[in-house]
Amino acid sequence: LVVKGLVGREQHSRAQDLAKEELAKFREVGHRLGEAKMLMSLGESTPVKEGRAKAEAVSALKEARSICRNSNNKEWEVKA
């Protein structure tokens, strides 16, 4: 929610930094749903909709969907 709030304030860089920090924490402890949620936040906080940034955003969202699918979490798979 904090990431979405920062995006709403046009603070994309701060939003992405926060999402990356939290993503690292979730990966470190093996929390797959938390990892997927942070990957979605990264994808959604990307302000540029073309080029390399867009490709990275799409990649993050695809990885999030894959994690949710492999975890049999239909609710979050749909959101991803």
PyMOL Python script that loads the backbone (N, CA, C, O; Angstrom):
from pymol import cmd

cmd.read_pdbstr("""\
ATOM      1  N   LEU A   1       0.807  -1.196   0.000  1.00  0.00           N
ATOM      2  CA  LEU A   1       0.000   0.000   0.000  1.00  0.00           C
ATOM      3  C   LEU A   1       0.850   1.259   0.000  1.00  0.00           C
ATOM      4  O   LEU A   1       0.478   2.268  -0.600  1.00  0.00           O
ATOM      5  N   VAL A   2       1.974   1.200   0.664  1.00  0.00           N
ATOM      6  CA  VAL A   2       2.848   2.361   0.699  1.00  0.00           C
ATOM      7  C   VAL A   2       3.377   2.658  -0.702  1.00  0.00           C
ATOM      8  O   VAL A   2       3.459   3.816  -1.110  1.00  0.00           O
ATOM      9  N   VAL A   3       3.735   1.602  -1.435  1.00  0.00           N
ATOM     10  CA  VAL A   3       4.240   1.779  -2.794  1.00  0.00           C
ATOM     11  C   VAL A   3       3.172   2.445  -3.664  1.00  0.00           C
ATOM     12  O   VAL A   3       3.474   3.372  -4.417  1.00  0.00           O
ATOM     13  N   LYS A   4       1.931   1.979  -3.565  1.00  0.00           N
ATOM     14  CA  LYS A   4       0.855   2.580  -4.348  1.00  0.00           C
ATOM     15  C   LYS A   4       0.641   4.040  -3.974  1.00  0.00           C
ATOM     16  O   LYS A   4       0.361   4.870  -4.839  1.00  0.00           O
ATOM     17  N   GLY A   5       0.773   4.354  -2.692  1.00  0.00           N
ATOM     18  CA  GLY A   5       0.642   5.738  -2.248  1.00  0.00           C
ATOM     19  C   GLY A   5       1.730   6.625  -2.836  1.00  0.00           C
ATOM     20  O   GLY A   5       1.470   7.756  -3.246  1.00  0.00           O
ATOM     21  N   LEU A   6       2.952   6.101  -2.873  1.00  0.00           N
ATOM     22  CA  LEU A   6       4.048   6.870  -3.459  1.00  0.00           C
ATOM     23  C   LEU A   6       3.842   7.084  -4.951  1.00  0.00           C
ATOM     24  O   LEU A   6       4.130   8.160  -5.475  1.00  0.00           O
ATOM     25  N   VAL A   7       3.345   6.063  -5.633  1.00  0.00           N
ATOM     26  CA  VAL A   7       3.064   6.192  -7.063  1.00  0.00           C
ATOM     27  C   VAL A   7       1.988   7.245  -7.278  1.00  0.00           C
ATOM     28  O   VAL A   7       2.085   8.052  -8.203  1.00  0.00           O
ATOM     29  N   GLY A   8       0.976   7.243  -6.442  1.00  0.00           N
ATOM     30  CA  GLY A   8      -0.091   8.232  -6.538  1.00  0.00           C
ATOM     31  C   GLY A   8       0.410   9.654  -6.361  1.00  0.00           C
ATOM     32  O   GLY A   8      -0.193  10.607  -6.855  1.00  0.00           O
ATOM     33  N   ARG A   9       1.512   9.783  -5.657  1.00  0.00           N
ATOM     34  CA  ARG A   9       2.124  11.104  -5.451  1.00  0.00           C
ATOM     35  C   ARG A   9       3.209  11.382  -6.492  1.00  0.00           C
ATOM     36  O   ARG A   9       3.948  12.360  -6.383  1.00  0.00           O
ATOM     37  N   GLU A  10       3.299  10.505  -7.510  1.00  0.00           N
ATOM     38  CA  GLU A  10       4.298  10.657  -8.577  1.00  0.00           C
ATOM     39  C   GLU A  10       5.725  10.470  -8.062  1.00  0.00           C
ATOM     40  O   GLU A  10       6.669  11.009  -8.640  1.00  0.00           O
ATOM     41  N   GLN A  11       5.886   9.713  -6.982  1.00  0.00           N
ATOM     42  CA  GLN A  11       7.210   9.440  -6.423  1.00  0.00           C
ATOM     43  C   GLN A  11       7.637   8.023  -6.821  1.00  0.00           C
ATOM     44  O   GLN A  11       7.848   7.151  -5.977  1.00  0.00           O
ATOM     45  N   HIS A  12       7.755   7.831  -8.128  1.00  0.00           N
ATOM     46  CA  HIS A  12       8.031   6.509  -8.682  1.00  0.00           C
ATOM     47  C   HIS A  12       9.367   5.934  -8.221  1.00  0.00           C
ATOM     48  O   HIS A  12       9.464   4.744  -7.922  1.00  0.00           O
ATOM     49  N   SER A  13      10.382   6.769  -8.164  1.00  0.00           N
ATOM     50  CA  SER A  13      11.711   6.300  -7.771  1.00  0.00           C
ATOM     51  C   SER A  13      11.694   5.774  -6.331  1.00  0.00           C
ATOM     52  O   SER A  13      12.234   4.704  -6.053  1.00  0.00           O
ATOM     53  N   ARG A  14      11.082   6.519  -5.430  1.00  0.00           N
ATOM     54  CA  ARG A  14      10.974   6.070  -4.028  1.00  0.00           C
ATOM     55  C   ARG A  14      10.145   4.789  -3.939  1.00  0.00           C
ATOM     56  O   ARG A  14      10.472   3.884  -3.172  1.00  0.00           O
ATOM     57  N   ALA A  15       9.073   4.720  -4.727  1.00  0.00           N
ATOM     58  CA  ALA A  15       8.216   3.532  -4.726  1.00  0.00           C
ATOM     59  C   ALA A  15       8.995   2.304  -5.178  1.00  0.00           C
ATOM     60  O   ALA A  15       8.883   1.234  -4.579  1.00  0.00           O
ATOM     61  N   GLN A  16       9.777   2.462  -6.229  1.00  0.00           N
ATOM     62  CA  GLN A  16      10.550   1.329  -6.726  1.00  0.00           C
ATOM     63  C   GLN A  16      11.648   0.921  -5.744  1.00  0.00           C
ATOM     64  O   GLN A  16      11.900  -0.268  -5.548  1.00  0.00           O
ATOM     65  N   ASP A  17      12.296   1.906  -5.132  1.00  0.00           N
ATOM     66  CA  ASP A  17      13.331   1.583  -4.140  1.00  0.00           C
ATOM     67  C   ASP A  17      12.738   0.795  -2.974  1.00  0.00           C
ATOM     68  O   ASP A  17      13.322  -0.192  -2.528  1.00  0.00           O
ATOM     69  N   LEU A  18      11.593   1.227  -2.489  1.00  0.00           N
ATOM     70  CA  LEU A  18      10.933   0.536  -1.380  1.00  0.00           C
ATOM     71  C   LEU A  18      10.525  -0.880  -1.790  1.00  0.00           C
ATOM     72  O   LEU A  18      10.730  -1.829  -1.034  1.00  0.00           O
ATOM     73  N   ALA A  19       9.953  -1.021  -2.975  1.00  0.00           N
ATOM     74  CA  ALA A  19       9.539  -2.346  -3.458  1.00  0.00           C
ATOM     75  C   ALA A  19      10.743  -3.271  -3.596  1.00  0.00           C
ATOM     76  O   ALA A  19      10.653  -4.452  -3.262  1.00  0.00           O
ATOM     77  N   LYS A  20      11.862  -2.754  -4.081  1.00  0.00           N
ATOM     78  CA  LYS A  20      13.072  -3.572  -4.233  1.00  0.00           C
ATOM     79  C   LYS A  20      13.616  -4.007  -2.875  1.00  0.00           C
ATOM     80  O   LYS A  20      14.054  -5.146  -2.713  1.00  0.00           O
ATOM     81  N   GLU A  21      13.589  -3.098  -1.900  1.00  0.00           N
ATOM     82  CA  GLU A  21      14.054  -3.437  -0.551  1.00  0.00           C
ATOM     83  C   GLU A  21      13.195  -4.554   0.045  1.00  0.00           C
ATOM     84  O   GLU A  21      13.710  -5.532   0.587  1.00  0.00           O
ATOM     85  N   GLU A  22      11.896  -4.387  -0.066  1.00  0.00           N
ATOM     86  CA  GLU A  22      10.984  -5.390   0.494  1.00  0.00           C
ATOM     87  C   GLU A  22      11.074  -6.709  -0.273  1.00  0.00           C
ATOM     88  O   GLU A  22      10.984  -7.782   0.325  1.00  0.00           O
ATOM     89  N   LEU A  23      11.251  -6.635  -1.586  1.00  0.00           N
ATOM     90  CA  LEU A  23      11.417  -7.840  -2.399  1.00  0.00           C
ATOM     91  C   LEU A  23      12.620  -8.642  -1.908  1.00  0.00           C
ATOM     92  O   LEU A  23      12.541  -9.862  -1.765  1.00  0.00           O
ATOM     93  N   ALA A  24      13.727  -7.958  -1.654  1.00  0.00           N
ATOM     94  CA  ALA A  24      14.929  -8.640  -1.162  1.00  0.00           C
ATOM     95  C   ALA A  24      14.663  -9.333   0.170  1.00  0.00           C
ATOM     96  O   ALA A  24      15.126 -10.452   0.391  1.00  0.00           O
ATOM     97  N   LYS A  25      13.922  -8.677   1.052  1.00  0.00           N
ATOM     98  CA  LYS A  25      13.601  -9.274   2.350  1.00  0.00           C
ATOM     99  C   LYS A  25      12.737 -10.525   2.184  1.00  0.00           C
ATOM    100  O   LYS A  25      12.995 -11.548   2.817  1.00  0.00           O
ATOM    101  N   PHE A  26      11.720 -10.442   1.341  1.00  0.00           N
ATOM    102  CA  PHE A  26      10.849 -11.601   1.128  1.00  0.00           C
ATOM    103  C   PHE A  26      11.616 -12.758   0.494  1.00  0.00           C
ATOM    104  O   PHE A  26      11.400 -13.917   0.848  1.00  0.00           O
ATOM    105  N   ARG A  27      12.502 -12.446  -0.431  1.00  0.00           N
ATOM    106  CA  ARG A  27      13.302 -13.505  -1.056  1.00  0.00           C
ATOM    107  C   ARG A  27      14.229 -14.152  -0.042  1.00  0.00           C
ATOM    108  O   ARG A  27      14.422 -15.368  -0.053  1.00  0.00           O
ATOM    109  N   GLU A  28      14.801 -13.339   0.832  1.00  0.00           N
ATOM    110  CA  GLU A  28      15.730 -13.845   1.844  1.00  0.00           C
ATOM    111  C   GLU A  28      15.066 -14.863   2.767  1.00  0.00           C
ATOM    112  O   GLU A  28      15.686 -15.859   3.139  1.00  0.00           O
ATOM    113  N   VAL A  29      13.816 -14.620   3.137  1.00  0.00           N
ATOM    114  CA  VAL A  29      13.128 -15.536   4.058  1.00  0.00           C
ATOM    115  C   VAL A  29      12.287 -16.580   3.329  1.00  0.00           C
ATOM    116  O   VAL A  29      11.681 -17.443   3.965  1.00  0.00           O
ATOM    117  N   GLY A  30      12.246 -16.507   1.998  1.00  0.00           N
ATOM    118  CA  GLY A  30      11.509 -17.508   1.222  1.00  0.00           C
ATOM    119  C   GLY A  30      10.002 -17.333   1.235  1.00  0.00           C
ATOM    120  O   GLY A  30       9.266 -18.303   1.057  1.00  0.00           O
ATOM    121  N   HIS A  31       9.536 -16.122   1.440  1.00  0.00           N
ATOM    122  CA  HIS A  31       8.093 -15.845   1.454  1.00  0.00           C
ATOM    123  C   HIS A  31       7.634 -15.543   0.034  1.00  0.00           C
ATOM    124  O   HIS A  31       7.722 -14.406  -0.431  1.00  0.00           O
ATOM    125  N   ARG A  32       7.142 -16.580  -0.652  1.00  0.00           N
ATOM    126  CA  ARG A  32       6.845 -16.482  -2.085  1.00  0.00           C
ATOM    127  C   ARG A  32       5.702 -15.520  -2.401  1.00  0.00           C
ATOM    128  O   ARG A  32       5.792 -14.784  -3.384  1.00  0.00           O
ATOM    129  N   LEU A  33       4.640 -15.496  -1.612  1.00  0.00           N
ATOM    130  CA  LEU A  33       3.537 -14.585  -1.892  1.00  0.00           C
ATOM    131  C   LEU A  33       3.980 -13.136  -1.689  1.00  0.00           C
ATOM    132  O   LEU A  33       3.610 -12.261  -2.472  1.00  0.00           O
ATOM    133  N   GLY A  34       4.758 -12.882  -0.660  1.00  0.00           N
ATOM    134  CA  GLY A  34       5.295 -11.545  -0.441  1.00  0.00           C
ATOM    135  C   GLY A  34       6.195 -11.123  -1.597  1.00  0.00           C
ATOM    136  O   GLY A  34       6.172  -9.971  -2.030  1.00  0.00           O
ATOM    137  N   GLU A  35       6.981 -12.065  -2.085  1.00  0.00           N
ATOM    138  CA  GLU A  35       7.835 -11.808  -3.241  1.00  0.00           C
ATOM    139  C   GLU A  35       6.993 -11.434  -4.462  1.00  0.00           C
ATOM    140  O   GLU A  35       7.303 -10.480  -5.176  1.00  0.00           O
ATOM    141  N   ALA A  36       5.940 -12.188  -4.688  1.00  0.00           N
ATOM    142  CA  ALA A  36       5.055 -11.913  -5.828  1.00  0.00           C
ATOM    143  C   ALA A  36       4.409 -10.536  -5.693  1.00  0.00           C
ATOM    144  O   ALA A  36       4.307  -9.799  -6.673  1.00  0.00           O
ATOM    145  N   LYS A  37       3.981 -10.194  -4.502  1.00  0.00           N
ATOM    146  CA  LYS A  37       3.345  -8.888  -4.293  1.00  0.00           C
ATOM    147  C   LYS A  37       4.325  -7.747  -4.560  1.00  0.00           C
ATOM    148  O   LYS A  37       3.946  -6.732  -5.145  1.00  0.00           O
ATOM    149  N   MET A  38       5.568  -7.902  -4.141  1.00  0.00           N
ATOM    150  CA  MET A  38       6.560  -6.850  -4.386  1.00  0.00           C
ATOM    151  C   MET A  38       6.923  -6.771  -5.867  1.00  0.00           C
ATOM    152  O   MET A  38       7.183  -5.684  -6.383  1.00  0.00           O
ATOM    153  N   LEU A  39       6.943  -7.906  -6.549  1.00  0.00           N
ATOM    154  CA  LEU A  39       7.181  -7.891  -7.995  1.00  0.00           C
ATOM    155  C   LEU A  39       6.047  -7.152  -8.707  1.00  0.00           C
ATOM    156  O   LEU A  39       6.287  -6.409  -9.658  1.00  0.00           O
ATOM    157  N   MET A  40       4.807  -7.358  -8.244  1.00  0.00           N
ATOM    158  CA  MET A  40       3.678  -6.625  -8.817  1.00  0.00           C
ATOM    159  C   MET A  40       3.832  -5.131  -8.549  1.00  0.00           C
ATOM    160  O   MET A  40       3.564  -4.306  -9.422  1.00  0.00           O
ATOM    161  N   SER A  41       4.261  -4.790  -7.347  1.00  0.00           N
ATOM    162  CA  SER A  41       4.466  -3.377  -7.013  1.00  0.00           C
ATOM    163  C   SER A  41       5.538  -2.755  -7.904  1.00  0.00           C
ATOM    164  O   SER A  41       5.398  -1.618  -8.354  1.00  0.00           O
ATOM    165  N   LEU A  42       6.612  -3.508  -8.156  1.00  0.00           N
ATOM    166  CA  LEU A  42       7.654  -3.007  -9.051  1.00  0.00           C
ATOM    167  C   LEU A  42       7.094  -2.753 -10.447  1.00  0.00           C
ATOM    168  O   LEU A  42       7.334  -1.704 -11.045  1.00  0.00           O
ATOM    169  N   GLY A  43       6.357  -3.715 -10.949  1.00  0.00           N
ATOM    170  CA  GLY A  43       5.782  -3.563 -12.285  1.00  0.00           C
ATOM    171  C   GLY A  43       4.823  -2.390 -12.375  1.00  0.00           C
ATOM    172  O   GLY A  43       4.822  -1.650 -13.359  1.00  0.00           O
ATOM    173  N   GLU A  44       4.015  -2.226 -11.353  1.00  0.00           N
ATOM    174  CA  GLU A  44       3.004  -1.161 -11.365  1.00  0.00           C
ATOM    175  C   GLU A  44       3.596   0.217 -11.096  1.00  0.00           C
ATOM    176  O   GLU A  44       2.978   1.227 -11.431  1.00  0.00           O
ATOM    177  N   SER A  45       4.770   0.272 -10.503  1.00  0.00           N
ATOM    178  CA  SER A  45       5.358   1.573 -10.169  1.00  0.00           C
ATOM    179  C   SER A  45       6.273   2.114 -11.258  1.00  0.00           C
ATOM    180  O   SER A  45       6.866   3.181 -11.097  1.00  0.00           O
ATOM    181  N   THR A  46       6.392   1.398 -12.349  1.00  0.00           N
ATOM    182  CA  THR A  46       7.256   1.848 -13.440  1.00  0.00           C
ATOM    183  C   THR A  46       6.569   2.974 -14.203  1.00  0.00           C
ATOM    184  O   THR A  46       5.512   2.759 -14.796  1.00  0.00           O
ATOM    185  N   PRO A  47       7.151   4.166 -14.198  1.00  0.00           N
ATOM    186  CA  PRO A  47       6.505   5.307 -14.850  1.00  0.00           C
ATOM    187  C   PRO A  47       6.660   5.308 -16.365  1.00  0.00           C
ATOM    188  O   PRO A  47       5.829   5.883 -17.067  1.00  0.00           O
ATOM    189  N   VAL A  48       7.707   4.678 -16.878  1.00  0.00           N
ATOM    190  CA  VAL A  48       7.973   4.678 -18.313  1.00  0.00           C
ATOM    191  C   VAL A  48       7.278   3.479 -18.946  1.00  0.00           C
ATOM    192  O   VAL A  48       7.428   2.349 -18.482  1.00  0.00           O
ATOM    193  N   LYS A  49       6.533   3.725 -19.985  1.00  0.00           N
ATOM    194  CA  LYS A  49       5.752   2.657 -20.602  1.00  0.00           C
ATOM    195  C   LYS A  49       6.311   2.205 -21.943  1.00  0.00           C
ATOM    196  O   LYS A  49       5.579   1.692 -22.789  1.00  0.00           O
ATOM    197  N   GLU A  50       7.630   2.401 -22.134  1.00  0.00           N
ATOM    198  CA  GLU A  50       8.272   1.921 -23.350  1.00  0.00           C
ATOM    199  C   GLU A  50       9.735   1.617 -23.070  1.00  0.00           C
ATOM    200  O   GLU A  50      10.280   2.026 -22.045  1.00  0.00           O
ATOM    201  N   GLY A  51      10.352   0.911 -23.968  1.00  0.00           N
ATOM    202  CA  GLY A  51      11.767   0.604 -23.854  1.00  0.00           C
ATOM    203  C   GLY A  51      12.109  -0.386 -22.759  1.00  0.00           C
ATOM    204  O   GLY A  51      11.309  -1.247 -22.393  1.00  0.00           O
ATOM    205  N   ARG A  52      13.323  -0.238 -22.246  1.00  0.00           N
ATOM    206  CA  ARG A  52      13.854  -1.178 -21.265  1.00  0.00           C
ATOM    207  C   ARG A  52      13.035  -1.198 -19.976  1.00  0.00           C
ATOM    208  O   ARG A  52      12.801  -2.264 -19.407  1.00  0.00           O
ATOM    209  N   ALA A  53      12.600  -0.028 -19.515  1.00  0.00           N
ATOM    210  CA  ALA A  53      11.815   0.038 -18.282  1.00  0.00           C
ATOM    211  C   ALA A  53      10.515  -0.740 -18.420  1.00  0.00           C
ATOM    212  O   ALA A  53      10.102  -1.436 -17.493  1.00  0.00           O
ATOM    213  N   LYS A  54       9.875  -0.624 -19.570  1.00  0.00           N
ATOM    214  CA  LYS A  54       8.634  -1.372 -19.802  1.00  0.00           C
ATOM    215  C   LYS A  54       8.914  -2.865 -19.795  1.00  0.00           C
ATOM    216  O   LYS A  54       8.157  -3.639 -19.210  1.00  0.00           O
ATOM    217  N   ALA A  55      10.002  -3.274 -20.443  1.00  0.00           N
ATOM    218  CA  ALA A  55      10.358  -4.700 -20.483  1.00  0.00           C
ATOM    219  C   ALA A  55      10.608  -5.242 -19.081  1.00  0.00           C
ATOM    220  O   ALA A  55      10.204  -6.362 -18.765  1.00  0.00           O
ATOM    221  N   GLU A  56      11.275  -4.449 -18.235  1.00  0.00           N
ATOM    222  CA  GLU A  56      11.526  -4.876 -16.858  1.00  0.00           C
ATOM    223  C   GLU A  56      10.232  -4.970 -16.061  1.00  0.00           C
ATOM    224  O   GLU A  56      10.060  -5.883 -15.254  1.00  0.00           O
ATOM    225  N   ALA A  57       9.324  -4.026 -16.286  1.00  0.00           N
ATOM    226  CA  ALA A  57       8.030  -4.051 -15.593  1.00  0.00           C
ATOM    227  C   ALA A  57       7.230  -5.280 -15.996  1.00  0.00           C
ATOM    228  O   ALA A  57       6.658  -5.962 -15.146  1.00  0.00           O
ATOM    229  N   VAL A  58       7.191  -5.561 -17.281  1.00  0.00           N
ATOM    230  CA  VAL A  58       6.457  -6.734 -17.777  1.00  0.00           C
ATOM    231  C   VAL A  58       7.085  -8.011 -17.223  1.00  0.00           C
ATOM    232  O   VAL A  58       6.373  -8.936 -16.832  1.00  0.00           O
ATOM    233  N   SER A  59       8.395  -8.064 -17.189  1.00  0.00           N
ATOM    234  CA  SER A  59       9.091  -9.236 -16.658  1.00  0.00           C
ATOM    235  C   SER A  59       8.752  -9.457 -15.177  1.00  0.00           C
ATOM    236  O   SER A  59       8.512 -10.589 -14.758  1.00  0.00           O
ATOM    237  N   ALA A  60       8.734  -8.383 -14.394  1.00  0.00           N
ATOM    238  CA  ALA A  60       8.398  -8.494 -12.972  1.00  0.00           C
ATOM    239  C   ALA A  60       6.977  -9.011 -12.792  1.00  0.00           C
ATOM    240  O   ALA A  60       6.720  -9.853 -11.932  1.00  0.00           O
ATOM    241  N   LEU A  61       6.055  -8.502 -13.605  1.00  0.00           N
ATOM    242  CA  LEU A  61       4.657  -8.943 -13.498  1.00  0.00           C
ATOM    243  C   LEU A  61       4.492 -10.400 -13.918  1.00  0.00           C
ATOM    244  O   LEU A  61       3.714 -11.136 -13.312  1.00  0.00           O
ATOM    245  N   LYS A  62       5.211 -10.814 -14.940  1.00  0.00           N
ATOM    246  CA  LYS A  62       5.152 -12.221 -15.368  1.00  0.00           C
ATOM    247  C   LYS A  62       5.718 -13.148 -14.302  1.00  0.00           C
ATOM    248  O   LYS A  62       5.175 -14.225 -14.054  1.00  0.00           O
ATOM    249  N   GLU A  63       6.814 -12.726 -13.671  1.00  0.00           N
ATOM    250  CA  GLU A  63       7.393 -13.535 -12.601  1.00  0.00           C
ATOM    251  C   GLU A  63       6.424 -13.639 -11.424  1.00  0.00           C
ATOM    252  O   GLU A  63       6.284 -14.705 -10.823  1.00  0.00           O
ATOM    253  N   ALA A  64       5.759 -12.539 -11.098  1.00  0.00           N
ATOM    254  CA  ALA A  64       4.772 -12.549 -10.013  1.00  0.00           C
ATOM    255  C   ALA A  64       3.639 -13.513 -10.323  1.00  0.00           C
ATOM    256  O   ALA A  64       3.225 -14.285  -9.458  1.00  0.00           O
ATOM    257  N   ARG A  65       3.136 -13.475 -11.550  1.00  0.00           N
ATOM    258  CA  ARG A  65       2.052 -14.374 -11.942  1.00  0.00           C
ATOM    259  C   ARG A  65       2.502 -15.826 -11.858  1.00  0.00           C
ATOM    260  O   ARG A  65       1.748 -16.689 -11.407  1.00  0.00           O
ATOM    261  N   SER A  66       3.716 -16.093 -12.287  1.00  0.00           N
ATOM    262  CA  SER A  66       4.249 -17.451 -12.235  1.00  0.00           C
ATOM    263  C   SER A  66       4.348 -17.952 -10.793  1.00  0.00           C
ATOM    264  O   SER A  66       3.998 -19.098 -10.509  1.00  0.00           O
ATOM    265  N   ILE A  67       4.819 -17.109  -9.892  1.00  0.00           N
ATOM    266  CA  ILE A  67       4.914 -17.493  -8.480  1.00  0.00           C
ATOM    267  C   ILE A  67       3.533 -17.830  -7.933  1.00  0.00           C
ATOM    268  O   ILE A  67       3.360 -18.840  -7.251  1.00  0.00           O
ATOM    269  N   CYS A  68       2.554 -16.984  -8.232  1.00  0.00           N
ATOM    270  CA  CYS A  68       1.188 -17.221  -7.742  1.00  0.00           C
ATOM    271  C   CYS A  68       0.611 -18.497  -8.341  1.00  0.00           C
ATOM    272  O   CYS A  68      -0.051 -19.273  -7.651  1.00  0.00           O
ATOM    273  N   ARG A  69       0.863 -18.705  -9.609  1.00  0.00           N
ATOM    274  CA  ARG A  69       0.354 -19.911 -10.281  1.00  0.00           C
ATOM    275  C   ARG A  69       0.981 -21.162  -9.659  1.00  0.00           C
ATOM    276  O   ARG A  69       0.286 -22.138  -9.377  1.00  0.00           O
ATOM    277  N   ASN A  70       2.281 -21.123  -9.451  1.00  0.00           N
ATOM    278  CA  ASN A  70       2.977 -22.279  -8.883  1.00  0.00           C
ATOM    279  C   ASN A  70       2.619 -22.514  -7.423  1.00  0.00           C
ATOM    280  O   ASN A  70       2.795 -23.618  -6.908  1.00  0.00           O
ATOM    281  N   SER A  71       2.120 -21.488  -6.761  1.00  0.00           N
ATOM    282  CA  SER A  71       1.687 -21.610  -5.367  1.00  0.00           C
ATOM    283  C   SER A  71       0.208 -21.969  -5.265  1.00  0.00           C
ATOM    284  O   SER A  71      -0.338 -22.079  -4.167  1.00  0.00           O
ATOM    285  N   ASN A  72      -0.434 -22.150  -6.413  1.00  0.00           N
ATOM    286  CA  ASN A  72      -1.869 -22.425  -6.478  1.00  0.00           C
ATOM    287  C   ASN A  72      -2.685 -21.361  -5.757  1.00  0.00           C
ATOM    288  O   ASN A  72      -3.672 -21.663  -5.087  1.00  0.00           O
ATOM    289  N   ASN A  73      -2.256 -20.114  -5.905  1.00  0.00           N
ATOM    290  CA  ASN A  73      -2.972 -19.003  -5.284  1.00  0.00           C
ATOM    291  C   ASN A  73      -3.731 -18.266  -6.378  1.00  0.00           C
ATOM    292  O   ASN A  73      -3.223 -17.311  -6.965  1.00  0.00           O
ATOM    293  N   LYS A  74      -4.936 -18.713  -6.642  1.00  0.00           N
ATOM    294  CA  LYS A  74      -5.740 -18.177  -7.744  1.00  0.00           C
ATOM    295  C   LYS A  74      -6.083 -16.702  -7.555  1.00  0.00           C
ATOM    296  O   LYS A  74      -6.104 -15.942  -8.522  1.00  0.00           O
ATOM    297  N   GLU A  75      -6.351 -16.294  -6.317  1.00  0.00           N
ATOM    298  CA  GLU A  75      -6.723 -14.898  -6.071  1.00  0.00           C
ATOM    299  C   GLU A  75      -5.606 -13.962  -6.532  1.00  0.00           C
ATOM    300  O   GLU A  75      -5.860 -12.989  -7.242  1.00  0.00           O
ATOM    301  N   TRP A  76      -4.369 -14.257  -6.126  1.00  0.00           N
ATOM    302  CA  TRP A  76      -3.265 -13.374  -6.494  1.00  0.00           C
ATOM    303  C   TRP A  76      -2.811 -13.603  -7.928  1.00  0.00           C
ATOM    304  O   TRP A  76      -2.285 -12.688  -8.561  1.00  0.00           O
ATOM    305  N   GLU A  77      -3.007 -14.811  -8.450  1.00  0.00           N
ATOM    306  CA  GLU A  77      -2.665 -15.054  -9.857  1.00  0.00           C
ATOM    307  C   GLU A  77      -3.506 -14.142 -10.754  1.00  0.00           C
ATOM    308  O   GLU A  77      -2.995 -13.588 -11.727  1.00  0.00           O
ATOM    309  N   VAL A  78      -4.768 -13.986 -10.435  1.00  0.00           N
ATOM    310  CA  VAL A  78      -5.651 -13.118 -11.209  1.00  0.00           C
ATOM    311  C   VAL A  78      -5.193 -11.661 -11.107  1.00  0.00           C
ATOM    312  O   VAL A  78      -5.234 -10.922 -12.091  1.00  0.00           O
ATOM    313  N   LYS A  79      -4.765 -11.258  -9.929  1.00  0.00           N
ATOM    314  CA  LYS A  79      -4.306  -9.884  -9.733  1.00  0.00           C
ATOM    315  C   LYS A  79      -3.003  -9.613 -10.476  1.00  0.00           C
ATOM    316  O   LYS A  79      -2.759  -8.495 -10.929  1.00  0.00           O
ATOM    317  N   ALA A  80      -2.175 -10.635 -10.598  1.00  0.00           N
ATOM    318  CA  ALA A  80      -0.890 -10.474 -11.283  1.00  0.00           C
ATOM    319  C   ALA A  80      -1.114 -10.437 -12.772  1.00  0.00           C
ATOM    320  O   ALA A  80      -0.159 -10.307 -13.537  1.00  0.00           O
TER     321      ALA A  80
END
""", "prot")
cmd.dss("prot")
cmd.show_as("cartoon", "prot")
cmd.util.cbc("prot")
cmd.orient("prot")
